[in-house]
Amino acid sequence: MQFQILKLILWPRSHVHQPRILQFQPGVVNVISGASKTGKSAVIPIIDYCLASEKCAIPVGVIRDQCEWFGVLIQTDEGQKLFARREPGDQQVTNDMFVVEGDVVAIPSRIELKNTTSDNVKRQLDRLAGLPQLELEPGSERPFKARPSFRDLAAFNFQPQNIVANPGVLFFKADTTEHREKLKSIFPYVLGAVTPALLQVRHELELARADLRRKETALLRMRRASSDWLHEAQTWFLKAVQLGLAPPGQVPDSAPSLLDALRAMLKEQLPPPASPAQVDSVLAHLAELRSQERSVAETMMRHRQRLTEIRRLRESGQNYGDALRLQRDRLAISEWLRNRAISGSIEVLELTQHSAQKLDSLCAALQTVEANAETYPMFTDTLSAEFVEQQRSLHVESEALAAIRTRIEALEGESETAKQSSADLRAIDRFLGNLEQALKVYDRSDDHSPLEEEVNALRERTESLAREASEAATQMKIKIALDRLEGLTSRVVPKLDAEWKNAPIRLDIKELTVQVKRKDRSDYLWEVGSGANWLAYHVAMTLALQQYFLQFKRHPAPALLVYDQPSQVYFPKQEDLISSVGAENSDDIKAVRSVFKVLGDATLKAEGKLQVIVLDHAHTDVWGDLDGVSLTAEWRGDEKLVPVHWQTMS
């Protein structure tokens, strides 16, 4: 997902001043170098706050006193988006936000009123990231098992000063129980081991299992009732003899013979017709149930039609996605030709002005196709959630229809009995009615009954879905992902100031830390000494995760990293402004420089898809000549995040 910061904006409380705008470059390491107390450490809280965080962590004091609104301008797949949020004042947080979208967004000189809320912005960011609408664990009421959100992904973007070299915490906000447990839950999804399609299968499996449990319970009740009834069948037969419905004689000694004899009573011994009032009452009730049956059947038909439409949309969406990929593959040659033409390496083919224009048109078409391809997963995720909802509704209506038809079936039997009953044979009427219902219960519990067939079909479906949602397969995918991460970190750690440069490090998603794997032992990050090691492993793992995310065609996590004060490990005193002047051979300077170089090399390798922001004391002579590293601002003396003249005139 494209998500890079173009500008950070502060709007002053005083209407005399213009907004403070800090410009960032996409696809490079942006460095803000400066002295202490200039506002560097407020950059991460400001970005986080503008992206709809639950709390405002922007430091109180000058920044909060002088600023009325904070904002960030983001470059996304859909164009530029300005997210601004009001300073909360005496409150801990405010939901007042201001959003502007467009191909190019102009920064307003002032923001008078909000036009949205932080909750709406969260939903917009979730949609932009293409996150699924289904919970991670169907039916769970635990909040950390809810659906993943854009806010959860901030753990992979920010390394504030208290985290960047912390032996006990590897990820942003993972020092709180709520965020820690949620991060553990979403890691399989973030690593790609759990997909939106798998989440849909899990939800369908949960529905199927619940349906199976209900139907198995109903079948068990019917079988128990049938078993009890067979034990009493001889008593039924003797009672029939007493009522004159069967000739005196020996009671049949086998269950089949006994059932045949009882069924024969219903066919041969019919009571006289019942009164018109009795018949009318039963028929009126039947008419009402028939009306309900039609209404429920119509509702079911609408749900089935909706499911059919969703299936067709999914098929059309698949065809559309295939067509986009085919167009992109065919148009890709145009980008290659134009790059060759720009570099002057086309030797055989000479481009005329007309052919160059044609080539530019093809390249523009390629960009359009690629943009359309980026939005395709959002479409399929939305359909998956709607598909599950329609299935759930259809199931509810199906249960209601079955109950109505059962009542209709019973009343039809009562109606036939009522028509053939007589006031002077009430005992026979009641006996035959009860006998008829008892025989129906027995018949429905037979191994070949419709309910038995439904139970068998549901068992097959749950087994099939369980295979698709195999936890063993998910764990295998997680292991493969962690192996790939280990390989990525093994290329970074040797370039940093780590004590064991060739020792692999592995991410532990249960403990949310890394393990350093040496020849004879493995140690967690908190068991390893030295701030240099902690910094090296933080940088290596957070960078490797971003490189891993970029291997996906579209990953929901923003390709953005912000580090605050990585050099504090080597220069803990705030007054020590790092400079290589007079210290060219300093090991500490070399170690700091290696961090900037690793980050710069990573952004170059990502070809503009990864943006890094570093907030540090280090002077430009430490990292200024490194490829991929650019100075964004230098705050020393009177130059600070909040302009000094804002304070002098307040």
Secondary structure as UniProt FT lines:
FT   STRAND          3..12
FT   TURN            15..16
FT   STRAND          20..23
FT   TURN            26..27
FT   STRAND          29..34
FT   TURN            36..37
FT   HELIX           40..42
FT   HELIX           43..50
FT   TURN            51..52
FT   TURN            60..61
FT   HELIX           62..66
FT   STRAND          67..76
FT   TURN            77..78
FT   STRAND          79..86
FT   TURN            89..90
FT   STRAND          96..102
FT   STRAND          116..117
FT   HELIX           118..129
FT   TURN            138..139
FT   HELIX           143..145
FT   HELIX           150..156
FT   STRAND          158..159
FT   TURN            161..165
FT   TURN            172..175
FT   HELIX           177..190
FT   TURN            191..192
FT   HELIX           196..231
FT   HELIX           233..242
FT   TURN            243..244
FT   HELIX           255..268
FT   HELIX           276..343
FT   HELIX           353..419
FT   HELIX           423..425
FT   HELIX           426..444
FT   TURN            447..448
FT   HELIX           450..468
FT   HELIX           471..492
FT   HELIX           493..495
FT   TURN            496..497
FT   TURN            501..502
FT   STRAND          505..508
FT   TURN            509..512
FT   STRAND          513..517
FT   STRAND          522..524
FT   HELIX           525..527
FT   HELIX           531..549
FT   TURN            550..551
FT   STRAND          560..564
FT   HELIX           566..569
FT   TURN            574..575
FT   TURN            581..582
FT   TURN            584..585
FT   HELIX           587..605
FT   TURN            606..608
FT   STRAND          611..616
FT   HELIX           620..623
FT   TURN            624..625
FT   TURN            627..628
FT   STRAND          629..635
FT   TURN            637..638
FT   HELIX           644..648
//
